[in-house]
Amino acid sequence: MSNFIDEIVQCMAVGNDIQRVQTEHRVKLAQFWDIRNGSRILEIGCGQGDTTAVLAHFVGESGFVHGVDIASPNYGAPISVGDSAKYLMNSKLGKRIKMEYEIDVLEPQVEFPIHSFDTIVLSHCSWYFQSFEQFNELLKKSRKWGKQLLFAEWDSRISTIKQLPHLLSVLIQAQYECFKDESSANVRTLLTPYDVKRIVAAAGWDVTKETTILAPEIQDGSWEVCQTLTNWQLELDGTSHMPPKLKSLIASQVDLLDDLVRSNGVTPLSSFALVAQ
């Protein structure tokens, strides 16, 4: 496995140890999803291409991955998603990949031919949606484009106390995000596995298998905790219509988060993944 992971990482703009850990996690997802050689995939919420590159490896030279994202190509740091996409599309995997940004798939003018893809993929992007309703509408609209739905997101069902800081950090963010009309945050709507399965079913998909994939080395838990501890006061100060009692509750949660990090460190949440038809 090591050799092909190294080959995928070399196709990424940031080909360092952090990227290798991210790639290894996406490989586990692709293996669970059973990505087939020659598949045509629409990836919604492709971001900088962490999952895109892995999907492109698994579909082979006869396959194709079309990634779309609502974000501006200038979004992201230290390298923007647009620059990351350019690098990936110029790599040896690039001939199997197309990546487009500022694409809102819920806009009426955004359409694809019926069953033009074998698979629709949403990988670690569902918390970016503004609401449950928006997520539901996307799943309903995309059903006619592909025969299969492959999904992954962080699993809020913790299995160890060391995962609690990651969970608490996203819960804190999700609370103040409820008071925003527009946002560029990583966590805008917190969807649990139970929420996801209900919405997937309501949108007309039938879940055929699901799993939880451990990701102890991945960096996202520490990133979210750092984001929360750094920005929480600015977020509360910028939300004038939040009830004072809720602000006090969030401040108390931040104290608990800080204490948990100091006493237990941070282990990232596992990843919840499913396949639906």
C-alpha positions in Angstrom: 0.0 0.0 0.0 2.8 2.4 0.9 4.0 2.8 -2.7 0.7 3.8 -4.2 -0.1 6.2 -1.3 3.3 7.9 -1.9 2.4 8.2 -5.6 -1.0 9.9 -4.7 0.7 12.3 -2.2 3.2 13.3 -4.9 0.2 14.5 -7.0 -0.9 16.9 -4.2 0.3 20.5 -3.9 1.4 19.9 -0.3 3.1 16.6 -0.4 4.2 16.4 3.2 3.6 14.1 6.2 0.3 15.8 7.0 -1.0 15.1 3.4 0.1 11.5 3.7 -2.0 11.0 6.8 -5.0 12.7 5.1 -4.5 10.5 2.0 -4.2 7.3 4.1 -7.6 8.1 5.6 -9.2 8.6 2.2 -7.8 5.3 1.0 -9.6 3.6 3.8 -12.8 5.3 2.8 -12.3 4.3 -0.9 -11.7 0.7 0.1 -14.9 0.6 2.2 -16.8 2.2 -0.7 -15.4 -0.4 -3.1 -14.5 2.1 -5.8 -14.3 0.2 -9.1 -11.9 0.6 -12.0 -13.5 2.6 -14.8 -16.1 4.3 -12.6 -17.4 7.8 -13.4 -17.8 9.8 -10.2 -19.3 13.2 -9.3 -17.7 14.4 -6.1 -19.7 17.2 -4.5 -17.6 19.3 -2.1 -14.2 18.4 -3.5 -12.3 21.1 -1.6 -8.6 20.9 -2.3 -8.8 17.4 -3.6 -7.9 15.2 -0.7 -10.5 12.6 -1.7 -10.5 13.5 -5.4 -6.9 12.3 -5.8 -7.6 9.0 -4.1 -10.8 8.4 -6.1 -8.9 9.1 -9.3 -6.3 6.5 -8.3 -9.0 3.9 -7.7 -11.0 4.6 -10.9 -7.9 4.0 -13.0 -7.1 5.4 -16.5 -10.5 4.4 -17.8 -12.4 6.2 -15.0 -13.2 9.8 -14.4 -13.8 12.1 -11.3 -15.6 15.4 -11.7 -15.2 17.5 -8.5 -17.3 20.5 -7.8 -17.3 22.9 -4.9 -19.3 26.0 -3.9 -16.2 27.7 -2.5 -14.2 30.4 -4.3 -11.0 29.1 -5.8 -9.2 31.6 -3.4 -10.6 29.8 -0.3 -8.2 28.1 2.0 -4.7 28.5 3.4 -1.8 28.3 3.2 -2.6 27.0 -0.3 -6.0 27.9 -1.8 -8.3 25.2 -3.1 -7.9 26.6 -6.6 -4.1 26.3 -6.6 -4.4 22.8 -5.1 -6.8 21.8 -7.9 -4.5 23.2 -10.6 -1.5 21.2 -9.2 -3.6 18.0 -9.0 -5.0 18.4 -12.5 -1.5 18.9 -13.8 -0.2 15.7 -12.1 -0.1 12.2 -13.6 -3.7 11.7 -12.2 -4.9 14.9 -13.9 -6.3 13.3 -17.1 -8.9 11.5 -15.0 -9.9 14.6 -13.1 -12.0 17.8 -13.6 -12.4 20.2 -10.7 -14.7 23.3 -10.7 -15.3 26.0 -8.1 -18.1 28.4 -7.3 -20.6 25.7 -8.4 -23.8 25.6 -6.3 -25.4 22.4 -7.4 -28.7 23.6 -6.0 -28.9 26.4 -8.5 -31.4 25.6 -11.3 -28.9 26.0 -14.1 -26.6 23.4 -12.6 -27.6 20.1 -14.1 -26.0 16.8 -15.4 -27.5 14.2 -17.7 -29.5 11.5 -16.0 -27.3 8.7 -14.7 -24.2 10.3 -16.2 -22.2 9.1 -13.2 -22.0 5.8 -11.6 -21.5 7.3 -8.1 -22.1 10.5 -6.2 -19.5 11.1 -3.4 -19.8 13.5 -0.5 -16.6 13.2 1.7 -16.2 15.2 4.9 -18.2 18.1 3.5 -21.7 17.8 5.1 -20.9 20.1 8.0 -20.4 22.9 5.5 -24.1 22.9 4.6 -26.2 25.7 6.0 -29.1 23.5 7.2 -30.5 20.0 7.3 -33.0 21.2 4.6 -30.2 22.2 2.2 -28.4 18.9 2.6 -31.7 17.1 1.9 -32.3 19.1 -1.2 -28.9 18.3 -2.6 -29.3 14.6 -2.0 -32.7 14.6 -3.7 -31.4 16.6 -6.7 -28.3 14.4 -7.2 -30.2 11.1 -7.2 -31.0 11.4 -10.9 -27.3 12.0 -11.7 -25.9 8.8 -10.2 -26.9 5.3 -9.2 -25.0 5.2 -5.9 -24.3 7.6 -3.0 -21.0 7.3 -1.1 -20.8 9.4 2.1 -18.3 10.1 4.9 -18.2 12.6 7.8 -16.8 12.7 11.3 -18.7 10.4 13.7 -20.1 12.4 16.7 -20.5 9.1 18.6 -17.3 9.2 20.6 -15.7 5.9 21.7 -13.0 7.3 24.0 -12.7 10.3 26.3 -9.8 11.7 24.3 -12.3 12.2 21.4 -14.4 14.5 23.5 -12.4 17.7 22.8 -13.0 17.3 19.1 -16.7 16.7 19.6 -17.0 19.6 22.1 -15.2 22.0 19.8 -17.6 21.3 16.9 -20.6 21.5 19.2 -19.4 25.0 20.4 -18.9 26.1 16.8 -22.3 24.7 15.7 -24.1 26.7 18.5 -22.9 30.1 17.4 -23.3 29.2 13.7 -27.0 29.0 14.4 -27.0 32.8 14.6 -25.4 33.4 11.3 -27.1 34.0 7.9 -23.8 33.6 6.0 -20.6 31.8 7.0 -17.3 30.5 5.8 -16.7 28.3 8.8 -15.7 24.6 8.8 -18.7 23.7 10.9 -22.0 25.3 10.0 -24.5 22.5 10.6 -23.6 19.5 12.8 -25.0 16.3 11.4 -24.8 13.2 13.5 -24.9 9.7 11.8 -28.5 9.5 12.9 -29.3 12.7 11.2 -27.5 11.7 8.0 -29.3 8.3 7.8 -32.7 10.0 8.3 -32.0 12.6 5.6 -30.5 10.1 3.2 -33.7 8.0 3.5 -36.0 11.0 3.2 -34.2 12.0 0.0 -35.0 8.6 -1.6 -31.8 6.7 -1.1 -31.6 3.3 0.5 -28.5 2.6 2.8 -27.0 -0.7 2.0 -24.0 -0.6 4.3 -22.3 1.6 6.9 -19.2 1.6 9.1 -17.1 3.6 11.4 -13.5 4.1 10.4 -10.9 5.0 13.0 -8.6 7.9 12.2 -6.3 8.3 15.2 -3.5 9.9 13.3 -5.5 12.5 11.4 -5.0 16.2 12.3 -8.6 17.5 12.0 -9.4 17.1 15.7 -6.5 19.3 16.8 -7.3 21.8 14.1 -10.9 22.2 15.2 -9.9 22.5 18.9 -7.4 25.2 18.0 -9.9 27.0 15.9 -12.5 27.0 18.7 -10.1 28.1 21.5 -8.6 30.8 19.3 -11.8 32.3 17.9 -14.7 31.7 20.3 -14.6 35.1 22.0 -14.5 36.9 18.6 -17.4 34.8 17.5 -19.5 35.7 20.5 -18.6 39.4 20.4 -19.7 39.5 16.7 -23.1 37.9 17.5 -25.2 40.7 19.1 -28.6 38.8 18.9 -27.4 35.7 20.8 -29.0 35.4 24.2 -26.6 36.3 27.1 -27.4 33.0 28.8 -26.3 31.1 25.7 -23.1 33.1 25.6 -22.4 32.2 29.2 -23.1 28.5 28.4 -20.6 28.6 25.5 -18.0 30.3 27.7 -18.4 27.5 30.3 -18.0 24.9 27.5 -14.8 26.5 26.4 -13.4 26.3 29.9 -14.3 22.6 29.9 -12.7 22.1 26.5 -9.5 23.8 27.6 -9.3 21.6 30.7 -10.0 18.5 28.6 -7.2 19.3 26.2 -4.7 20.0 29.0 -5.6 16.8 30.9 -6.3 14.3 28.0 -4.9 15.7 24.8 -6.9 15.4 21.6 -7.8 12.3 19.6 -9.8 13.0 16.4 -13.3 11.6 15.9 -13.7 8.5 13.9 -15.2 8.7 10.4 -18.8 7.5 9.7 -19.2 6.2 6.2 -22.1 4.7 4.2 -23.1 3.4 0.8 -26.7 4.0 -0.5 -28.5 3.1 -3.7 
